[in-house]
Amino acid sequence: MSMLSIHRRAALGLIGGLAAACAGTFITPPAWADSTVTLWSWRTEDEAAMRRIFDAFEAKNPGIKVDIQFTPDADYQNRLSTALRGGRGPDIAQLKAYGELQPFVDAGYLDALDDSVTELKNMPDAALGGARGRADGKLYGVPYSVPMMGVFYNQDIFAAQGIEIPKTYKDFVAACGKLKAAGITPIATGGANGSAWELEIGVGVIGPTVYGPGFYDEMMTGKATFDDPRYVAALKRFAELKPYFPNGFAGIDYTTATQQFIGGKAAMFLGGSFENGSFKAQNPKLKFSIFPFPADDAGAKLYTSAFSDGSYGLVSESQNKEAATKVLGFMASAEFAQMFADELGWPPARTDVTVKDPVLAQMMEMSKNSTPYLTLVGFRWQSPTASSVLQSEIIDMVEGNIAPEKLAADMQAAVATWFKPKQ
């Protein structure tokens, strides 16, 4: 059956039978029907939490059922693209942000939501930027989170080794050395099996403390390029951490790296705030928090990369738009934002929430000093993207097979084929 079909159940009956018919009176009890809204997501880690959120929605909206279908991230984009081309997509699709959203907008697969989802006006620009059409400026998705990046650390391991949160980069390297000497992997990471995006995130964690908060604006206006010594320095700093990565990190994938941290075999993990709820769900006993990557100087103001993670959009060929729009209205509400923060521990797309989780509170404090995640927000609008080059060459750079200057030059050459600085 098509994913665009409306699944309805109805029961009709006649009461009174022949006697009522003879009397000329037909008594028909009320009919009822459930509209099933299909929603696709790549966040398999969040399945249980999202189900609880939509169970609460369904309890308040008994005429609507939400059928959430999860596909692993590595396969999701291809599945969604294929389904939409064939007219077999869901009613609501989780959408990547910025440049990865645009092909679906340009192909006409999504409806603009500016008029139908009024709660969008209560979201900050940082959230909405990833859901906005580049050509018409309209909103094609309901954002759900504005994540930021930092260094997750195991509090028990730090305490047992007498390590405090590093105040400088020198302190950070010293802590890594102490952990390695104790037989503990300092930093869990890996780039195998399509997981090089995790290494890109590592650069995103380190970058703002090296190139500074104004670098993004300089890149957008053409004052700076990836060849800039400040960006090259960020790549070098990431490569310097290789001795503290797991042995054979190039053969370790994202799932294995997270399990090393979750299982207490690694002390730190360079990641985004979307890991918070997943870490807690997989190991409720894990005591961890997060800090911004330190700078050379102890007194320096520390910055974090931030971005709109994605959104949920209304598929144009949906045959169930009324119910789907109601679901999207809920996802844009303060109620959903609060449940999202409570269940998943991510910074939600709305700021009018009460923060209960201490790790989330630390993340939101860090996000006050943020700069856009450079390669995602600025340079994934067309191909070749900065991310595609970075991900394909970063292992070679860390292994010492190519210089950071070569990687930076390749990234700049790629985006120069399409990127036009703002004048």
Secondary structure, DSSP 8 states (H G I E B T S, - for coil): --TT----------BSHHHHHHTT--B-------EEEEEEES-GGGHHHHHHHHHHHHHH-TTEEEEEEE--HHHHHHHHHHHHHTT---SEEEE--GGGTHHHHHTT-B---TTT-GGGGGS-HHHHGGGB-TTT--B-SEE-B--BEEEEEEHHHHHHTT----SSHHHHHHHHHHHHHTT-EEEE----TT-HHHHHHHHHHHHHHHH-TTHHHHHHHTS--TTSHHHHHHHHHHHHTGGGS-TTGGG--HHHHHHHHHTTSEEEEEEETTHHHHHHHH-TT--EEEE----SSTTS---EEE----EEEEBTT-S-HHHHHHHHHHHTSHHHHHHHHHHH---BS-S------HHHHHHHHHTTSEEE-IIIIIT-SSSS-HHHHHHHHHHHHHTTSS-HHHHHHHHHHHHTTT-----
